[in-house]
Amino acid sequence: MNLPPSGRLHQDRLLSDDDTVVPRRKFRLGKWLVLAVALLLLGAALGYLSESDNRPSTIALPRAGGPPAAPVRVGQVVRRDLQVIRRTPGTVVANTTVQVTARVQGIIESANFKEGQFVKKGDLLFQIDPKPFDAALDQAKAVLLRDQAALKNANRDLALYENLNRIGAVSTQQRDTAISNVEVLTATLVADQAAINMAQLNVGYTQIRSPVNGKTGPMLIQPGNMVLATGTTPLVTIEEIQPVKLSFNLPQADLQLILERQKTKGLTATVDAKDANGQPLSAPVDFTSNAVNNQSGTLELRATFDNKDFSFLPGELVNVTVELDTLPNVLVVPHEAVNDGPDGSFVYVVSDGKARQHNVNVLFDDAKNVAIEADVKPGDQVIVEGQLRVQPDAPVSISSAPASDKAMNIGLGTGPQ
């Protein structure tokens, strides 16, 4: 028996409702299961990480054999005399510097030298047009001749007036006037001769000659230009460079050593340059300033070099070495062996394969060798390279590789391996 359509529709509606309710319950239950599993996995991960953090690290464990030996290079302690020297830069100064200027006004006709040429004292450098000065000289000579003639006439008048005065023909006043005329003209002749001498000097000044032996610089005023006697621009500058002077400065703390050395052996300045025979160039210090520079706290000294081969030029910078004293029979180590610490200077001495720290008293340091007072003896090996990796009483390994040039001042040894 078939159901009515309305009943079928109602049954279908009921089945549809049941079908939709059951899947919704299954979906909610599955979601809670997934969430529970995720929480379990998260808790397991956190527990593993916590356990890993509590485990001891094997990387931080010290090695059973101790720290490795630091590689170093060494030099030797020696006992010998050490010179107390100072190294300082110096400046070459011309023995004489002359700025050649004109002494009369005129036009430069010619220059009789080439720029940079060596000239001797008295050599003609410039010729100024002499014609105006020759004319002035001729005029001065003519004035002298005129006044000489006037003086002769005045002498004849004086003789006449003296004779007439003796016989009473003229008065004594007229005779005295004649005497005064002679005296005035005599003085005029002296002035005329002075004018001639000045004119001759001006003619001579038209030839500008070298006042010294030296090397010329650039020609600052070329021929054809007008020059003035009061001009401030020199025609040329001449530097006397044979000999030359070497100027350098030493600290005022060395003043007593300087004075003592000058009283005994004298000071000698040595430069890095060498002569034709390969020997270092040196010269005695012949000038000591009379005052200390209050800005730099130094004292200027100078030495004169003959400069036969013209190896020095004014303004050149050179390195100067000056010996001030000698320390006899002292312990000497390379400069690189001395270190500075909170308790003062010290050196590392290699003994039994370990670095032993010894405090030292520095007597003198010339930037290459150091004179010291310390509890060390000649022949001891001191570390000159690799100190930053060294610990006191720690093992070291002496390298057999060649040492640097800085550490070869006294002579380095490789020592036992």
Stockholm file with secondary structure:
# STOCKHOLM 1.0

chainA/1-417         MNLPPSGRLHQDRLLSDDDTVVPRRKFRLGKWLVLAVALLLLGAALGYLSESDNRPSTIALPRAGGPPAAPVRVGQVVRRDLQVIRRTPGTVVANTTVQVTARVQGIIESANFKEGQFVKKGDLLFQIDPKPFDAALDQAKAVLLRDQAALKNANRDLALYENLNRIGAVSTQQRDTAISNVEVLTATLVADQAAINMAQLNVGYTQIRSPVNGKTGPMLIQPGNMVLATGTTPLVTIEEIQPVKLSFNLPQADLQLILERQKTKGLTATVDAKDANGQPLSAPVDFTSNAVNNQSGTLELRATFDNKDFSFLPGELVNVTVELDTLPNVLVVPHEAVNDGPDGSFVYVVSDGKARQHNVNVLFDDAKNVAIEADVKPGDQVIVEGQLRVQPDAPVSISSAPASDKAMNIGLGTGPQ
#=GR chainA/1-417 SS CCCCHHHHHHHHHHHHHHHHHHHHHHHHHHHHHHHHHHHHHHHHHHHHHHHHHTSCCSTTSCCTTCSCCEEEEEEECEEEEEEEEEEEEEEEEEEEEEEECCSSCEEEEEECSCTTCEECTTCEEEEECCHHHHHHHHHHHHHHHHHHHHHHHHHHHHHHHHHHHHTTSSCHHHHHHHHHHHHHHHHHHHHHHHHHHHHHHHHHHTEEECSSSEEECCCSSCTTSEECTTCSSCSEEEEEEEEEEEEEEEEGGGHHHHHHHHHTTCCEEEEEEECTTSCEEEEEEEEECSSCCTTTCEEEEEEEECCTTCCCCTTCEEEEEEEEEEEEEEEEEEGGGCEEETTEEEEEEEETTEEEEEEEEEEEECSSEEEEEESCCTTCEEEEECGGGCCTTCBEEECCSCCCGGGGSSCEECCCC
#=GC SS_cons         CCCCHHHHHHHHHHHHHHHHHHHHHHHHHHHHHHHHHHHHHHHHHHHHHHHHHTSCCSTTSCCTTCSCCEEEEEEECEEEEEEEEEEEEEEEEEEEEEEECCSSCEEEEEECSCTTCEECTTCEEEEECCHHHHHHHHHHHHHHHHHHHHHHHHHHHHHHHHHHHHTTSSCHHHHHHHHHHHHHHHHHHHHHHHHHHHHHHHHHHTEEECSSSEEECCCSSCTTSEECTTCSSCSEEEEEEEEEEEEEEEEGGGHHHHHHHHHTTCCEEEEEEECTTSCEEEEEEEEECSSCCTTTCEEEEEEEECCTTCCCCTTCEEEEEEEEEEEEEEEEEEGGGCEEETTEEEEEEEETTEEEEEEEEEEEECSSEEEEEESCCTTCEEEEECGGGCCTTCBEEECCSCCCGGGGSSCEECCCC
//
